[in-house]
Amino acid sequence: MAESDVRWLQRLENYGRALGTLERAIQLAQTRALSELEQQGLIQAFEFTHELSWLLLKDFLVNQGVSGISGSRDAVREAVVRELLPAGTETTWMAMIRSRNLTSHSYNPAIAREIADLIVSQSIDALQANSFSS
């Protein structure tokens, strides 16, 4: 197996584990209000899962011979075109990229709450609905 074949398969395994962690954090958030520390954990799980998701898409696309993918936006656009992500989800994925960028550079509690709410209400569905999660 070529190194590029192995890379995306390894990333797929890591993505599955990260997605499971995020799902457990969301289940907790759906049962009760999270403490500040738990909310930070939810956001960190989202950041890690989101990062793995677009890198998985990129590695798979590169393995399929696609070139010119330099970042998460490129990977998402190409994945939608190639139906690795469901049609109509590009807007949600782009919102996740913006959320991910905000969480990396902001320590504002109001922004953290807003992003945590978006993770629970929208992001998890998009992360679960790719061709690799089926």
Steps between C-alpha positions, in 0.01 A plus 500: 500500500637841406566755774215721376261201524606438857483867600133550422408165656687590819333840500161327458562294815603810694199690368266225619644517850487881508142502373402257776650730762315799356174303491536415869565865585190602305289235672603650832419853377156381396423366847614797710681831495875457469744653743751744353765228499267248335407758237870550429533124461207493257659776293840329506341172388333690215828667400682167492220320314459780248874509432509125445190514279640739244843337507331164442313646203822650365699177541226295334470745210877507450497120505240517222729720291353842581758777529493865599340459842678744727260541790172406662284713269651335191453154652135567586415645158659206319338247735156647426568487124608135528203419727713404800292757689125527444375766261389811684743460791772732369352798688508308830857386436612855423330615823692228686825632353413850622407363844825305515696814416312701764558245775871496426538873547234604750460460873168683509248301711205622291663380178586168666134450601379591151742258336417222748132546412581481127705184553208331676231625261669484159862394479463146629246413229738619228795315653295179519364531145810443290561193284750366752262495799243272338 
